């Protein structure tokens, strides 16, 4: 009999359940994820589904994939609408884990592809660059409103440091991209398109690794850019993404 498991992911905890019952709680920490992985390997599930949770699920999904366990990361909206269809109104971590497991058993989604190591590294570098840019913009805004010369000098120093970090990250991103044959090839094709520059290319390579492996309609749908029909009987509404 196929075993489908659901994991509710939060910042500090991981709740594991089958469609029938809650099983166990683990810490969302390196040690907790290791214990959960070992536990799952003993259970030998058909599929493990976890809900995307603001990035808190990423370390777990990667750990399970490294252990050769079939994992699917589901969109929260898909699980939420499924829960509504079941008329599940209560919401706790344990109930959520069980709903995710029921979603897994009912839909049997395909396991998520394992992310290559260089793509993981590129994603981390691009995410860090975005954080640094955000910090620099905030410091610049503070400088514009600052009337104290000492604080202004401190802000200018902070902005200069952040600009240097941003420059260093750009260099590391380029080096990583050029050292990987597949990333380099994809980058060349993207940069050849009008209006696509270095930053857009890096973000696409980091966060949309399926580029080049899916058909244009599939990749558009995955990126949320495919217009979906809205029709009922003779009524035809506007298609929306």
N, C-alpha and C positions, 0 to 999 in steps of 0.2 A: 504494500500500500504506500502510495506517495505521501511524503511528509512535507507540508508547507509550513513555514515559520514566519512570524512577523516580529520585527524589533522596533519598538518606539524609542527614538533617540532624543535625548535632551542634553543639556550642557554637562550634567554631572552623572546621569544614570542611563542605563540601557535596560529596557524591559523586554523579555523574550516570552512569546506565546505561540501556541498552536491555534487553529480555528476554534478548538473546543475549550481550551483552558489556558490560563496564565501559568508559565513555568517557573521563571526565575528572574531575579534582578542582579545586574552587574554594574560596577562603576565604569563611567566613561573616562577611563584613564588607560595608559599603556598596559598596566597590569590587569585591569578589568577586561580590556579588549582581548588580551591573551587568554584569560580564563574562559571568556565567552567563545573564542575561536576553538579552543580545545574541546569545550562542551559540544559545540556544533559538529565537530568532526566525528564525535562518537555517535551523534544522532543520525548522521548521513542524510540530510534533508534533500528533497527534490529541488527546493528553491527557498532562499531566504530573501525576504523583502523588507527593506527599510525605507522610511519616508525621508525625503530631502528635508534637512532641518538647519538651514542657514550655515551650512559648512560643517556642523558638528558631526555629520554622518560620514564625512570624507575619510577620516582616519580608519573608521571601522570598516567601511566598504573596501578600502585598499587592503586592510589586514585580512579580511575574509577572502578576497581575490588571490592574495599571495598564498593563502592556504588551500587554493584550488576548490573553494566552495562556491556554488552557483548563487550569485547575488544580483538583485535588481533594486535600483534606487527609484522609488516611485514619486511622482509629483504629488504634493500635498492635496491639490484640488481634486485629483482622481480618487484618492482615498476618502476625502471629505464627502464627495458626491456619492460614493459607494456606501458610506456609513448612513447617509440620509436615506438611501434606497432601502436599507435594512431597518430604518426607523430607530437607529441607535442614537438616543438623545443624551445619555450620560457621557461624560468625558473625564477619564482619568488615564494615567500612563498605562495601567494594566489593561483597561478596556481598549485603549488605542492600539496597543500591541496585538490584541486579539482581533480587532477589526482589520488591521493590516494583514494578519495571517489569513483571515477569511477572504480578503481582497486577492491575496496571492493564489489561494486555492481556486477562486472563482474565475480569475482572468488568466492565470498561468503566463505572466509576461516573460519575455525573453530575458535571460541574464544580461546584465550590463557588461559591455566590453571592458577588458582590463586596460587601464590607462598606461601607456609606455612611461618609463622612468623619466626620460627627457621631457616629456609633456608635463609630467607632475612638477618637475623642476622649473620649467618655463612658466607654468601657472603660478607657482609660488613667487617667482621673481616679478611677474606682471602684477600680481595682487599687491606685493610689497611696494612696487612703484606707484600704484594707485594710492596707497596709503600715504606715501611720502608727498605726492602731489597734493593730496587733500590737506596735509599738515602745512605745506608751503603756502597754499591759498589762504588758509586760516590765519597764518602769521602775517601775510601781506595785508589782509583785511584789518588786522589789529594795528599794524603799522600806520595805515591810513587814518585811523581814528586816534592815534597816540599823540599826546602833546608833551609828554615828558621826554626830554632829550636822552636821559640815561636808559629809559625803557626802550626808546626808539633804536638806540644803538644796539641794545641786546637783541631786539627783534631783527634788525638787519643782519647781525651775526648768525642768528638762527636760520634766517632765510638763505644765507650764503651756504651754510652747512647742508641744508636740505637740498639745495640745487646741486651740490657736489655729490650727495648720495644718489640723487636722481640720475645724474650723469654716469656715475659708476654702474648703476643698475642697468641703464641703457646699453652700456658696453658689455656687461655680463650676459644680457639677453641676446645681443647680436652674436656674441661668441658661441653661446650655446646653440643658437639656431643654425649657424653656419657649420658647426661641428657635426650636426645630425643630418644625414643625407636626405631623409624623408622630409624633415622640417624645412631644410634649405630649398628643396624642390618645390614644395608647396608655397613657400614664401616668394619665390621667383614668379610663380603664376599669379599670386595675389597682387604683388607689387606692379605687375604689368597692366593691371586694370586701372582705368582712369578714376581718380578720386580715392584710391586705396593707398594709404601711406604706411610708414613703419609701425606706428602705434596701433592702427587698426589691424594690420597683419599680425602683429604679436598677440593681440587679444583674441583674434579668431583662432590662431594656432593653439593658444593656451586653453581656450574654453570651448572650442568646437572641433575637437580632433577628428570627428566623423567626416570633415571636409575631404572630398576626394574619394570617399568610399561609398557615399550614397548618391542616388540620383537627385537631380535638381529639385524635384517636387518633394522628395523625402527630406532633404536638407533644409528646404524652406519651411516645411512643417515643423521640423525639429527646432528651428530657430524662432518659431512663432511668427513667421512672415507669410504663411500660406493663407489666402482668404478662404473661409469655409462657407458653404451655401446655407441659406436660411429660406426654406421653402415649405409650404404646406398647402396641399391641394392645388388650386389655381393661383394662389398667392405666391409671389416671388419677391423676397426681400433683398436688401443689399448684402453682398458678401463682405465679411469682416475678418480681420486677422485676430 
